[in-house]
Structure formats: C-alpha cells, structure tokens
Amino acid sequence: MPEDPNVPPADLSHAGAVVDKAIEYMTSQNINSVAIASALLAGSMALLARSVSDDAVIGILNNAIDSVRSGELRT
C-alpha cells in the first residue's frame, strides 16, 4: 500500500539532516543557491513521481504553494 503523503515518514528528520549537510557542502563549494535549490527540487520531483500517485504529487505541491503564499517559508 502506498504511503499517505499527508503523514510524514518516520525517518523524515534523518533525511532532512542529510539534505542539510548536502546543502552545506554545495554552498561551501560556491555553488549558486538557485542551482542547488533547482537541483534538489528536480531530484525531489523525480523521486516523488516514482513513489506516489500524480494526485499525491499535486497535493504535496499545493501544500508547498500554500506555504509560499502564507509567508511560512520566509519566517
């Protein structure tokens, strides 16, 4: 049964820490922040497309859009 995209996986914290370290490393290599973010987003989208339904991907993207519109990402 596919995972519910509305319930964070148990290992989300670990995955987040790994991504934070990858970002830290790329930043130390003077890679442009937009390039880093774009690469991470593209990789994330590819992984999501292989892991959940299109409707689930749309739901996740809509949550992200709502976070941008509400200013949550800027706080």
Buried (B, 14 or more C-beta within 10 A) or exposed (E): EEEEBEEEEEEEEEEEEEEEEEBEEBEEEEEEEEEBEEEBEEEEEEEBEEEBEEEBBEBBEEEEEEEEEEEEEEE
